[in-house]
Amino acid sequence: MSIPPISGISAAMPAAVTQPPQTMPVSDGGAGFGTSLASAVDGLQAMQSTSSALAIKAVTGDLSDVHDYTIAATQASVAMELTATIRNRAVDAFNEIMRMQA
């Protein structure tokens, strides 16, 4: 069995690499970022509220499946860690920009 030779470099590359890059849409001045950030914080608050409500049900004995609370608490914890990490990175980036201007 012989392997046929590759006629060009683009034949060995995936289609995504050989296609020209897509242009990004023009932003609306950061309003989209602010909206998505606000919705992410609202989602985090909803996860924490759900986790708290399920914790109260688990303590009072009204919760039939403890796994629901465990999953909700873990989701809220991971979302909080992600939010804190994003905040820390944003503060670091802001500080770096301020150092560049000095």
Secondary structure by P-SEA (a helix, b strand, c coil): ccccccccccccccccccccbbbbcccccaaaaaaaaaaaaaaaaaaaaaaaaaaaaaaacccccaaaaaaaaaaaaaaaaaaaaaaaaaaaaaaaaaaaac
